[in-house]
């Protein structure tokens, strides 16, 4: 499967009479966009705002973050099941606006959303303080259920991201990234001396607004599935969950998964990258066992020597992580796991809710319970008071001066378990 991704670099946002990219600035026609989005009768009110890196702006509560994408040629369309039909994505030519993100927010949907600070202490912990953000504020009809509310926010965010990319097709300056991965057998035949790696990509799939969508289908209704990595990079997976903001995989994370990109970069050099297995994180023990057993068989079928496993969320998903690790190790497949830790405010509590002796190669993305105090901002996009009911927040988190005291998990992407982080370390 061969995918060309045209990457248009954007370092500024401005309002204008026409939505387009000129130079490295994305100009947007606010009125035109609002008219387009208001066509959905379930929406009572909608507005957009701009937040740029370095501005004294806080966006709260954040539901999802989406990179603007569209297809230029090839089968299907981005975000299949929502924007496109059911055609397989991952080949042809797609367009991405780099340095831009659509951030969906507005009245709270559930209790596990988060916030983004564009400057100050909080900005150090989220990658989305570095993107030029188009904040989408949605208020839905009060008659809608929380599930319907989330669905409207999800679909409208994807629609806006697609709209911005479509309007940028005529931009002349772009960089092309190529993602080309043949069949596992061909890879292994060409580089038979290298170890074969599979990426096991666990995603929240538990209902009660803890959902992930693959080709528009709710993952909790599916078995684990093998996907070509290009499908993921081309929008096959969409976030629909309200898991703790620090560790959730937003749609932006799926589109830019760093584990996939690193495996691509090293393919044919010191490893063979033979595929991705999407694993579920269900809410029953039987479901977790079934998923881990199927993941093991898929990984064996792909001929992998090593599996990298990333988790989403914490708590009972730690059991999914342990079961997959144990099943693979007992089958002779080496594993490395990537996860955050809920180690208490002092960092002294065991980081996971479950464990297994086979898990002996662990990459930590940080302690989601660590306390952080972020300074007041001059502008709030959304609802400041919602911090009181967000995961990681408290009734008295919002201070009189506008600063916030909360746990790290309240900051979007702060301990993301794909390793998509502004902070980290390397062996020297």
DALINVEN-V315962 format. One record per residue. N is the residue number from 0. SS is DSSP state (2 for helix, 1 for strand, 0 for the rest). D_FIRST is the distance of its C-alpha to the first C-alpha in Angstrom with 1 decimal. Layout:
# DALINVEN-V315962
n=N ss=SS d_first=D_FIRST
n=N ss=SS d_first=D_FIRST
This chain:
# DALINVEN-V315962
n=0 ss=0 d_first=0.0
n=1 ss=1 d_first=3.8
n=2 ss=1 d_first=6.7
n=3 ss=1 d_first=10.3
n=4 ss=1 d_first=12.9
n=5 ss=1 d_first=16.4
n=6 ss=1 d_first=18.9
n=7 ss=1 d_first=22.4
n=8 ss=1 d_first=25.0
n=9 ss=0 d_first=27.9
n=10 ss=0 d_first=31.0
n=11 ss=1 d_first=33.4
n=12 ss=1 d_first=34.0
n=13 ss=1 d_first=36.8
n=14 ss=1 d_first=38.2
n=15 ss=0 d_first=38.5
n=16 ss=0 d_first=39.2
n=17 ss=0 d_first=35.6
n=18 ss=0 d_first=32.2
n=19 ss=1 d_first=30.2
n=20 ss=1 d_first=29.3
n=21 ss=1 d_first=31.8
n=22 ss=0 d_first=31.6
n=23 ss=0 d_first=30.4
n=24 ss=1 d_first=32.1
n=25 ss=1 d_first=30.8
n=26 ss=1 d_first=33.7
n=27 ss=1 d_first=33.9
n=28 ss=0 d_first=36.3
n=29 ss=2 d_first=37.5
n=30 ss=2 d_first=39.5
n=31 ss=2 d_first=36.8
n=32 ss=2 d_first=34.3
n=33 ss=2 d_first=37.0
n=34 ss=2 d_first=37.8
n=35 ss=2 d_first=34.2
n=36 ss=2 d_first=34.1
n=37 ss=0 d_first=37.6
n=38 ss=0 d_first=36.6
n=39 ss=0 d_first=35.9
n=40 ss=0 d_first=39.3
n=41 ss=0 d_first=38.6
n=42 ss=1 d_first=38.8
n=43 ss=1 d_first=42.4
n=44 ss=1 d_first=41.8
n=45 ss=1 d_first=39.0
n=46 ss=1 d_first=39.0
n=47 ss=1 d_first=36.9
n=48 ss=1 d_first=37.9
n=49 ss=1 d_first=36.6
n=50 ss=1 d_first=36.5
n=51 ss=0 d_first=35.9
n=52 ss=0 d_first=35.8
n=53 ss=0 d_first=39.3
n=54 ss=0 d_first=41.0
n=55 ss=0 d_first=43.3
n=56 ss=1 d_first=41.3
n=57 ss=1 d_first=40.4
n=58 ss=1 d_first=37.9
n=59 ss=1 d_first=39.0
n=60 ss=1 d_first=37.9
n=61 ss=1 d_first=34.2
n=62 ss=1 d_first=32.0
n=63 ss=1 d_first=28.4
n=64 ss=1 d_first=26.8
n=65 ss=1 d_first=23.9
n=66 ss=0 d_first=22.1
n=67 ss=0 d_first=22.2
n=68 ss=1 d_first=18.8
n=69 ss=1 d_first=18.0
n=70 ss=1 d_first=15.4
n=71 ss=1 d_first=16.3
n=72 ss=1 d_first=14.1
n=73 ss=0 d_first=11.3
n=74 ss=0 d_first=11.7
n=75 ss=0 d_first=13.7
n=76 ss=0 d_first=15.5
n=77 ss=0 d_first=15.8
n=78 ss=0 d_first=17.7
n=79 ss=1 d_first=17.1
n=80 ss=0 d_first=20.4
n=81 ss=0 d_first=22.4
n=82 ss=0 d_first=21.4
n=83 ss=1 d_first=18.9
n=84 ss=0 d_first=19.0
n=85 ss=0 d_first=17.1
n=86 ss=0 d_first=14.0
n=87 ss=0 d_first=10.7
n=88 ss=0 d_first=9.6
n=89 ss=0 d_first=6.9
n=90 ss=0 d_first=5.8
n=91 ss=1 d_first=8.8
n=92 ss=1 d_first=11.6
n=93 ss=1 d_first=13.5
n=94 ss=1 d_first=16.9
n=95 ss=1 d_first=18.5
n=96 ss=1 d_first=22.3
n=97 ss=1 d_first=22.8
n=98 ss=0 d_first=26.3
n=99 ss=1 d_first=26.7
n=100 ss=1 d_first=26.8
n=101 ss=1 d_first=28.1
n=102 ss=1 d_first=30.4
n=103 ss=1 d_first=31.8
n=104 ss=1 d_first=35.3
n=105 ss=1 d_first=38.7
n=106 ss=0 d_first=41.0
n=107 ss=0 d_first=39.8
n=108 ss=0 d_first=37.7
n=109 ss=0 d_first=38.1
n=110 ss=0 d_first=39.6
n=111 ss=0 d_first=36.5
n=112 ss=0 d_first=35.4
n=113 ss=1 d_first=36.1
n=114 ss=1 d_first=36.9
n=115 ss=1 d_first=35.7
n=116 ss=1 d_first=38.3
n=117 ss=0 d_first=37.5
n=118 ss=0 d_first=40.1
n=119 ss=0 d_first=42.4
n=120 ss=2 d_first=42.0
n=121 ss=2 d_first=39.5
n=122 ss=2 d_first=37.1
n=123 ss=2 d_first=36.6
n=124 ss=2 d_first=34.9
n=125 ss=0 d_first=32.3
n=126 ss=2 d_first=29.3
n=127 ss=2 d_first=30.1
n=128 ss=2 d_first=33.3
n=129 ss=0 d_first=31.4
n=130 ss=0 d_first=29.5
n=131 ss=1 d_first=31.3
n=132 ss=1 d_first=31.6
n=133 ss=1 d_first=32.1
n=134 ss=1 d_first=34.0
n=135 ss=1 d_first=34.0
n=136 ss=1 d_first=37.2
n=137 ss=1 d_first=37.4
n=138 ss=1 d_first=40.4
n=139 ss=1 d_first=40.0
n=140 ss=0 d_first=42.7
n=141 ss=0 d_first=44.9
n=142 ss=0 d_first=44.7
n=143 ss=0 d_first=41.0
n=144 ss=0 d_first=40.3
n=145 ss=2 d_first=38.4
n=146 ss=2 d_first=35.3
n=147 ss=2 d_first=35.5
n=148 ss=2 d_first=36.2
n=149 ss=2 d_first=33.0
n=150 ss=2 d_first=31.0
n=151 ss=2 d_first=32.5
n=152 ss=2 d_first=31.9
n=153 ss=2 d_first=28.2
n=154 ss=2 d_first=27.5
n=155 ss=2 d_first=29.6
n=156 ss=2 d_first=28.0
n=157 ss=2 d_first=24.5
n=158 ss=2 d_first=26.2
n=159 ss=2 d_first=27.7
n=160 ss=2 d_first=24.6
n=161 ss=2 d_first=22.8
n=162 ss=2 d_first=26.0
n=163 ss=2 d_first=26.3
n=164 ss=2 d_first=22.8
n=165 ss=2 d_first=23.4
n=166 ss=0 d_first=26.7
n=167 ss=0 d_first=25.3
n=168 ss=0 d_first=23.0
n=169 ss=0 d_first=25.6
n=170 ss=0 d_first=25.8
n=171 ss=0 d_first=25.8
n=172 ss=0 d_first=25.3
n=173 ss=0 d_first=21.9
n=174 ss=1 d_first=19.8
n=175 ss=1 d_first=16.1
n=176 ss=1 d_first=13.9
n=177 ss=1 d_first=10.5
n=178 ss=1 d_first=8.0
n=179 ss=1 d_first=5.7
n=180 ss=0 d_first=5.7
n=181 ss=0 d_first=6.2
n=182 ss=0 d_first=8.4
n=183 ss=2 d_first=11.6
n=184 ss=2 d_first=13.8
n=185 ss=2 d_first=12.4
n=186 ss=2 d_first=12.6
n=187 ss=2 d_first=16.0
n=188 ss=2 d_first=17.2
n=189 ss=2 d_first=16.6
n=190 ss=0 d_first=18.2
n=191 ss=0 d_first=20.5
n=192 ss=0 d_first=23.1
n=193 ss=0 d_first=21.1
n=194 ss=0 d_first=21.2
n=195 ss=1 d_first=18.2
n=196 ss=1 d_first=17.7
n=197 ss=1 d_first=16.6
n=198 ss=1 d_first=17.1
n=199 ss=1 d_first=19.4
n=200 ss=1 d_first=19.4
n=201 ss=1 d_first=22.7
n=202 ss=1 d_first=23.6
n=203 ss=1 d_first=26.9
n=204 ss=0 d_first=27.4
n=205 ss=0 d_first=31.2
n=206 ss=1 d_first=32.4
n=207 ss=0 d_first=35.3
n=208 ss=0 d_first=32.9
n=209 ss=1 d_first=30.8
n=210 ss=0 d_first=27.6
n=211 ss=1 d_first=23.9
n=212 ss=1 d_first=21.8
n=213 ss=1 d_first=18.3
n=214 ss=0 d_first=17.3
n=215 ss=0 d_first=21.0
n=216 ss=1 d_first=22.4
n=217 ss=1 d_first=24.8
n=218 ss=2 d_first=23.5
n=219 ss=2 d_first=27.0
n=220 ss=2 d_first=26.9
n=221 ss=0 d_first=23.8
n=222 ss=0 d_first=23.3
n=223 ss=0 d_first=20.9
n=224 ss=1 d_first=17.3
n=225 ss=1 d_first=14.1
n=226 ss=1 d_first=11.2
n=227 ss=0 d_first=7.8
n=228 ss=2 d_first=9.2
n=229 ss=2 d_first=7.2
n=230 ss=2 d_first=9.1
n=231 ss=2 d_first=12.2
n=232 ss=2 d_first=12.0
n=233 ss=0 d_first=11.6
n=234 ss=0 d_first=14.8
n=235 ss=0 d_first=14.3
n=236 ss=1 d_first=17.2
n=237 ss=1 d_first=20.6
n=238 ss=1 d_first=23.8
n=239 ss=0 d_first=26.9
n=240 ss=0 d_first=29.1
n=241 ss=0 d_first=32.3
n=242 ss=0 d_first=32.2
n=243 ss=0 d_first=34.0
n=244 ss=0 d_first=32.8
n=245 ss=0 d_first=32.6
n=246 ss=0 d_first=30.1
n=247 ss=0 d_first=28.1
n=248 ss=0 d_first=24.4
n=249 ss=0 d_first=24.6
n=250 ss=2 d_first=21.7
n=251 ss=2 d_first=21.7
n=252 ss=2 d_first=21.2
n=253 ss=2 d_first=18.1
n=254 ss=2 d_first=16.5
n=255 ss=0 d_first=17.5
n=256 ss=0 d_first=17.6
n=257 ss=2 d_first=19.0
n=258 ss=2 d_first=18.3
n=259 ss=2 d_first=14.5
n=260 ss=2 d_first=15.1
n=261 ss=2 d_first=17.6
n=262 ss=2 d_first=15.6
n=263 ss=2 d_first=12.9
n=264 ss=2 d_first=15.9
n=265 ss=2 d_first=17.4
n=266 ss=1 d_first=14.6
n=267 ss=0 d_first=16.1
n=268 ss=0 d_first=19.4
n=269 ss=0 d_first=21.1
n=270 ss=1 d_first=18.6
n=271 ss=1 d_first=15.5
n=272 ss=1 d_first=13.2
n=273 ss=1 d_first=12.2
n=274 ss=1 d_first=11.5
n=275 ss=1 d_first=13.5
n=276 ss=1 d_first=16.4
n=277 ss=1 d_first=17.9
n=278 ss=1 d_first=21.7
n=279 ss=1 d_first=24.5
n=280 ss=1 d_first=27.8
n=281 ss=0 d_first=30.3
n=282 ss=0 d_first=34.0
n=283 ss=0 d_first=35.5
n=284 ss=2 d_first=35.8
n=285 ss=2 d_first=34.8
n=286 ss=2 d_first=31.6
n=287 ss=2 d_first=30.9
n=288 ss=2 d_first=31.7
n=289 ss=2 d_first=29.5
n=290 ss=2 d_first=26.5
n=291 ss=2 d_first=27.1
n=292 ss=2 d_first=27.5
n=293 ss=2 d_first=24.3
n=294 ss=2 d_first=22.4
n=295 ss=2 d_first=24.0
n=296 ss=2 d_first=23.1
n=297 ss=2 d_first=19.4
n=298 ss=2 d_first=19.5
n=299 ss=2 d_first=21.5
n=300 ss=2 d_first=19.2
n=301 ss=0 d_first=16.3
n=302 ss=0 d_first=18.8
n=303 ss=0 d_first=19.3
n=304 ss=0 d_first=22.4
n=305 ss=1 d_first=22.3
n=306 ss=1 d_first=21.4
n=307 ss=1 d_first=21.6
n=308 ss=1 d_first=23.0
n=309 ss=1 d_first=23.6
n=310 ss=0 d_first=26.1
n=311 ss=0 d_first=26.9
n=312 ss=0 d_first=30.5
n=313 ss=0 d_first=33.5
n=314 ss=0 d_first=36.3
n=315 ss=0 d_first=35.3
n=316 ss=2 d_first=31.5
n=317 ss=2 d_first=32.9
n=318 ss=2 d_first=33.5
n=319 ss=2 d_first=29.8
n=320 ss=2 d_first=29.0
n=321 ss=2 d_first=31.8
n=322 ss=2 d_first=31.1
n=323 ss=2 d_first=27.4
n=324 ss=2 d_first=28.6
n=325 ss=2 d_first=31.5
n=326 ss=2 d_first=29.5
n=327 ss=2 d_first=27.0
n=328 ss=2 d_first=29.7
n=329 ss=2 d_first=31.8
n=330 ss=0 d_first=29.1
n=331 ss=0 d_first=29.0
n=332 ss=0 d_first=25.9
n=333 ss=1 d_first=26.8
n=334 ss=1 d_first=26.1
n=335 ss=1 d_first=26.3
n=336 ss=1 d_first=27.0
n=337 ss=1 d_first=26.9
n=338 ss=1 d_first=29.4
n=339 ss=1 d_first=32.3
n=340 ss=1 d_first=35.9
n=341 ss=0 d_first=38.6
n=342 ss=0 d_first=41.3
n=343 ss=0 d_first=44.1
n=344 ss=0 d_first=45.5
n=345 ss=0 d_first=47.1
n=346 ss=0 d_first=44.0
n=347 ss=0 d_first=46.1
n=348 ss=0 d_first=44.7
n=349 ss=0 d_first=42.2
n=350 ss=0 d_first=38.8
n=351 ss=0 d_first=37.2
n=352 ss=0 d_first=38.7
n=353 ss=0 d_first=37.7
n=354 ss=0 d_first=37.2
n=355 ss=0 d_first=36.6
n=356 ss=0 d_first=37.7
n=357 ss=0 d_first=34.2
n=358 ss=0 d_first=32.9
n=359 ss=0 d_first=34.0
n=360 ss=0 d_first=31.2
n=361 ss=1 d_first=31.2
n=362 ss=1 d_first=30.0
n=363 ss=1 d_first=32.1
n=364 ss=1 d_first=31.1
n=365 ss=1 d_first=34.8
n=366 ss=1 d_first=37.6
n=367 ss=0 d_first=37.1
n=368 ss=0 d_first=40.8
n=369 ss=0 d_first=42.1
n=370 ss=1 d_first=44.4
n=371 ss=1 d_first=43.8
n=372 ss=1 d_first=46.1
n=373 ss=1 d_first=44.6
n=374 ss=0 d_first=46.9
n=375 ss=0 d_first=47.8
n=376 ss=0 d_first=45.9
n=377 ss=0 d_first=47.5
n=378 ss=1 d_first=45.2
n=379 ss=1 d_first=43.7
n=380 ss=1 d_first=40.9
n=381 ss=1 d_first=41.3
n=382 ss=0 d_first=43.8
n=383 ss=2 d_first=45.2
n=384 ss=2 d_first=47.1
n=385 ss=2 d_first=44.1
n=386 ss=2 d_first=43.7
n=387 ss=2 d_first=46.5
n=388 ss=2 d_first=44.3
n=389 ss=0 d_first=40.9
n=390 ss=0 d_first=39.7
n=391 ss=0 d_first=41.3
n=392 ss=0 d_first=44.0
n=393 ss=0 d_first=47.6
n=394 ss=0 d_first=50.4
n=395 ss=0 d_first=51.8
n=396 ss=0 d_first=48.6
n=397 ss=1 d_first=49.3
n=398 ss=0 d_first=52.2
n=399 ss=0 d_first=55.0
n=400 ss=0 d_first=53.7
n=401 ss=0 d_first=50.2
n=402 ss=0 d_first=48.6
n=403 ss=1 d_first=46.6
n=404 ss=1 d_first=47.0
n=405 ss=1 d_first=44.2
n=406 ss=1 d_first=41.9
n=407 ss=2 d_first=38.6
n=408 ss=2 d_first=36.6
n=409 ss=2 d_first=37.8
n=410 ss=1 d_first=35.8
n=411 ss=0 d_first=32.3
n=412 ss=0 d_first=29.8
n=413 ss=0 d_first=32.6
n=414 ss=0 d_first=31.5
n=415 ss=0 d_first=27.9
n=416 ss=0 d_first=26.5
n=417 ss=0 d_first=23.1
n=418 ss=0 d_first=25.2
n=419 ss=0 d_first=24.6
n=420 ss=0 d_first=28.2
n=421 ss=0 d_first=30.5
n=422 ss=0 d_first=32.6
n=423 ss=0 d_first=31.9
n=424 ss=0 d_first=32.8
n=425 ss=0 d_first=31.7
n=426 ss=0 d_first=33.3
n=427 ss=0 d_first=35.6
